[in-house]
Amino acid sequence: MKRLYEKQLLEWRNARRRKPLLLRGARQVGKTWLVENVLAKEFASFVKIDLEKRSDLHTHFEKDLNPRRILSLLELTAGSITPGRTLLFLDEIQACPRAIMALRYFYEELPALHVVAAGSLVEFAFGEISVPVGRVLYLQIHPMTFHEYLLATGKGRMAEYALVPPDGVDAAIQKEILEELRRFFFIGGMPECVRTWRDAESLLECFQVQSEIIDSYRDNFAKYRPRIDPTSLDAVLLNAARSVGEQVKYVRLDEGHSGQTNRKAFELLAKAQLLQKIPACDPSAPPLGATANPKRFKASVLDIGIMQRLCQVPVELELKQDNLLAMYRGKLAEQFVAQELLAHHGTDLFYWSREARGSSAEVDFLIVRDGSVYPIEVKSGSGGSLRSMHLMLEKYPDCPGGLVLYSGTYRRLAEQRLEFLPLYSVASLKQARTT
């Protein structure tokens, strides 16, 4: 299966000023697969050290962090490691925090050696060590995008159309892509699920894979002890998934625990990248993060397939919905937009919210394009009041216009400064026009 990260990995491999590469991301999003099936093929030899399985090798990092000494010890187990010819892969590097620290010295003293590392709970290890700031290149790996899913399932031409602004795409093609998106809502982007659908075309088998992935996450919760009770993590993850699109209140995430305990559980799940915090902010000017409100926020889940399985969405009923935005009360659509924005447009998400006496307003997402802030609404149709969108455009006249993602084909209302785009076209939002 082709991943969009392949170009970045090959650029890293050929860079003149190359730092050790650390792949970050939740479990089972494809980090190890990318190294073994993309990067490894570019080298004469490949050495993989799984530091979770090989805890006996942690002693190599316990004394000084001299990279030549470490390399000579690793060679006793793994065979010859030659700078310029060998790719050294330190998998599950979070299991040995000092190995993360050693990356700095590989950069400074053995720059010719290609070192790549991967870990799913790296942020937890960062709390125990001196992080090698400026000496390591980070690459965030997300679940497969809708575009990658289309490529993997043999719909290459459709995948090309999904990446371009829809104003130049025939309406019939837009409708076909929206129909395929309906299926993606339930398959999601976890690589094993996509592979299962490609090979078996069975939603039931996909759901089984999703359940197994969720079980593996729950098994991992034991590793959070003594930080927090794993039952609290489970409850917060489930209720955050059910609350996608809504403002999150910690006290409501798990009534069996205090708001403070729920906050801690949420933060740990966000660190593990199972949840994404989406704070409200002032859209008057970028950077949006400068005005983010940590107390007023929404959340999204790692993957739409994982979300629908957590929530036990009644698939047989929801698939009959004519409108994608009506499925599971619009929550699946908002989850889809959130994860596509993260994968295609950056590592942080924001939205706009106004609380006034007797009148509240909210716009689902905000993006920055060409130095200007654009509001994004995820709506069920081209009609409706779009009151919050119009209110924001009036309150912030520097916003060039609004983008509305819906389950129909492209249309533009220049007099209202609005552009309606089919829901799948999140990947092309920064190319869309509103003027």
N, C-alpha and C positions, 0 to 999 in steps of 0.2 A: 504494500500500500504506500502511496506517495504522500509525503508530509511537506508542508510549506516550509519547514525548518531546514530542509536539505540544503538550500542555497546558502543560508547563514553558516551551516556547519562546514561546507566546502570553502567558503570565504575564510573562515577561521583557520582551516587546515593550511591554506596557502598564504596567510598573512605574514608580512615581514616582521611586524611588531606583534608577536603572538603571546598571549598570557594563557595560563591554564584555564580551561573552560569548565564551568560548573553548571550542569543542567539542574534546574529546580522545577518542582511540580509535584502534585499529589501522586500517590501510588497508582500505577497501572494506566498512566496517560501516554506511555510510549517512550520514556527516556532511554531505557536500556536498548529497546528495539532500534532507535535511531543510531545509537553508537555502533551496535553490532551489524546493522544492515546498511548503513550509509557510510559512516566514517571509516569503519574497519576496512572496507574494501579499497580505501585509498592508500593503504600502507602495505609494506612488504611483510610485516608481522604484527600481530595483535595480542596484547596481554591484558587479561581481565582479572582483577582482584576484587572479589565480593567481600567487603569488610564486615558485613553482617554475618555471613556464613563462616568467614575465616577470622574469628576473634583471636585465634592464636597468632595472627600476624600483627596484631595491635602493638605488640612489644617492640616492633621495628621502629615505631614512632615515639616511644616513651622517653628515650634519652635526648640527645641533641637532634635537631632536624636537618642535619647535613644531607642533602639530596643524594649525593654519591654513595654515602654509607647506606641510606635507605634502599637505594636502587640495587646495590650489591647483595643486600639481604633478600630482597624480593626476587632477584634472579635465581636464588637457590631453590625457590618454589616454582617460579613461573618460566624459567628459561631466560635466554638472552634478551636484553632490552637495549636497543641501539638508537640513540638520538638521530632523528631524521628519517629513520626507517620503521621504527616501532611506534604504535599507538598504545600508550599505557592508560588503561581505564580503571579507575577506582570507583566501583559501584557501591551504593548504599554507604556513602562516605560519612553520613551523619552518625553511624555506629562507632566511628573512631574520630572524635573531634580534633585530635592532634594531627590527623592526616589532612584536615582542612587547613590547619595552620601551616603544614608543610608545603602547601601549594605555593605560598609566597616564595620559598627558597628554591623551589623548582623553577620559578620564573626568573629569579635573580641570578642563580648559579648554573642552571642547566636550561637556558632558553631554547636550545635546539631540540629538546625533547617535547613531543606532543603529549600533553597530559590532559585527559578529560575525566571529569568526575560527575557523579549523579547521586541525588539523594531526595527522599520524599519528606523527611522531617528535618531538613537542614536548619531551618530557623530555630529549632529547639537547641541544636548543637551550638549555634551562634552565641547563646547565652552563657556557654561554659568556656569560651575561648576568646583569644584576641583575633578578631576577624581580619583577614589579609586584605584590607581596603586598598584598592588601586592596583593590586597584584593579580587579581582574578577577574575573568570575564564571566558574567552571569547570563544565562539564557533561560527564560521562563517557558516551560512546555505546558500547553493546554490540551484538553481533549481535542479530537478531530473536529474541524469546522464543517459546516454544511458543504462547502466547496470540496474539502478533502473526502468527505463521505461520498459525494457524487463521483469523484475520480475513482475511489476504491470500488464502487459498485458498477463500473463500466459506463458511466454516463458523462464521458469527457466533454462532449459538446455542450451539454447542459451546464456542466461545471464552468465552462468558459463564459457562458451568458450570465451566470450567477455572480461573476466578479465585476461586470461592467455596469455603468449606470443604466437603469431600465428605460430611460426615455428614448434610447435608440434600439430597443428590443421589441419585436412584434408582440402584441398583446396575447396572442395564442401561446407563444413560447413562455411568456410570464406566467400564464395560468398553469401550464404544464409543470413548471418549476415549483409553483405553490402546491400543486398536488403531491409532488415528491417530498416537499417539506413536511407535509402532513405525516408521512411515514417516519421521517427523521425525528419528529417530536417524540416518538416512542422508542426508537432505536438509540438515539443519542450518539455521542461522539467518542465514547470509550473504545479504544482500538479493538479490543476483543469482541465487543458487541457488533461493531461494524463488520469485522471479519466473519463473525457467525452469521450475520444477515446475508453477506455476500455469498457464503458457501452453502447455506441451508435455506435461506429465505423463509425462516420461521420466526415469527414474533415470540412465540412461546419459548424457543431456545434462547432468544435474545434476553427475555425477561429472566430466565434462569441464570444467565451470565451476570446480569445486573444484580440479582439477588446475591450471587456469590461474591461479587465485588463489595457490596454493602456489608456482607458478613465479614469480609477481610478487614474492612475499615473498623468494624466493631471489635474484632479481635485485637486490632491495634490499640484500641482505647485503653487496654490494660497497661500500655507503655506510658500512659499519662500519669499513672500513680507515682508519687503521692500528691501530684499537683491537684487532682480533682477526682471525684467519684465517676467512674465510667458510665454509670446509669444516667448521670446528669448530662454527659456528653451526648448520649444516645437520644435523650428526650429533646435537648436543644437542637440537635441536627434535624430531627423529625419535624419539630414545630417551626423551625426556620424555613424548611422546605415548604411546609403548608402555608407559610406567610409571605412567600415571594410576591413582590408587588405592593406590599403593605409596609407601613412604618413599623419598625420593630420596637417593642417594649420588653426589656429584659424580664420583668416580673411575669409576663405572659408566656414566656418560652418554656417554662416548666414550673407548674404550680407547687410541685413537691419540694422545690428548693427556693432559696432567697434570690432576689434580683441580683445581688452581688455574686452569688455562686453561678447564676446563669450568665452573667457578664463574663466571668472568668472562663466558663465553658465555651461561650461564643468566641472569645479571643483565641482560645487554644485551637478550636476548629478552623478559625481563619488562618492561624499560623500553619496548620496542616494543609491549608488550601482546599478544604472541603466546603468552606463558606467564603463568600466575598462580601465585605462591608461596603455599602453604597451610601455615603453621607450626603446630606443636603448642603448646598453652598450658594453663595451669591454669584450670579452669572454676569455681573457687570463687566468683568474683564478677566482674562486668564492671568496667571495659572489658577485653575479652579480649586486646587487643593489648598491654596492659601486661605480660603474662607470656609473650608469644610467644617461642618458642625458635628462634633463627635457624639453628641447626645441625640441627634435627629438623623436617623438612617434607615435604610431598607437593606435587604440582603438577597443574594442569589446563591445558588448551589453550584458545585463544580460542573455538573453536566445535566442536561435536560432529561436524558434517559434515566440517570440515577435519581433525579428529582421525582419523576412520575412513578418510579418503582417504590420509593420511600413513601409517597403519598397514596399508593395503591389506587391510582387513577383508573376508573372503570373504562378500559380501553374499548370494549365492544360498543359502548354507548358514545364515547367521545369521538370515535372515528366516523360516526354517522353525522356529526355536526357539519353543516355546509360551510360555516365560517370558522377559519382557524383561530380567530380571536375569541370565539365563544368556547373553545375547548378548555375545560377545567377552569372556567370563569376568567379566562384571559391570562391565567398565571403561566401556562406553558409558553405563550407568546412572549411575555416579558422575560422569562428565564432565557429563552432562545436569544433574544436581543442582547441581554446582559453578557452571555458567554461569547457571542460573536463579536461584540464590541471589545471585550478583553483580548480575544485572540488576534483581532485585526487592527485594533486602534490604540492599544496601550494597556498599562497594568492597573489603572485606577478607574473607577466609575463614580459619577456624581449625578445628582438630580436637583430639581428646584422645588422648594416647598414654601408656601406662605401661610402663616396662621394669623387670621384677623378675626376680631369678634364677629360671630355670626356668618363668617365667610372664609373658607379655606381654599387654597388652590395648590395644585401640584402638577409638575411636568415630569414625565418618567425618567428621562436621561438628558444629559448635556454632553456635547462634544465640542472640541475646538478645531476649527478648520481655517487655515490661512490667517491665523491670529484673531479670529472672531468666534464667539460662542453661539452655537446653534442648539435650540431645544428640540428634543425628540419625543414624540408621543406614540404610544402603541395603542391603536384604536381599532374597534371592531368594524368600522365602515367609513366611507368617505363623507358621510353626513355627520349629524351630531353637532353639539354646540362648540366643542373644543374650547370651552370657556377659559380654562387654565392657560392654554397655549396663547390665546389672544391677549389675555391679561398680562402674561409675561412679555410678549412682544411689545405691548403698549408701555409697560413699566420700564423695559430695557430697550430703548429704540436703537441702540447700537447693534443689537442682534439682527443680522441681515434677513433672517426668515426662519420659519419653522419646518421641520421634517416630520411627516406623519407616516408611520409604518402600519400597513393594514393588509387585509387579505384580498385586495383587488389589484388592478393593473395601474400603471403609472398615469398620473394626471397632475396638472399644475394649476394653482389658483393664484396668479400673479397679483391680483388686486388685494388678496388677503395675505400675501407674502408666505404662502404655504405650498409645499410640494408633497404630494401623496405618492408613496413608493410601496411596491410589493414587499411583504415582510422579509422575504429571503435576502433582500438587497442591502443588508447591514454592511457587508464587506465593501460596498462601493459608496458608502455615505459621504466620505470625504471628497468624492468626486462629484457629488450631486450639485445641482444648481437651484438657487432660489431667487435669482434676480433676472 
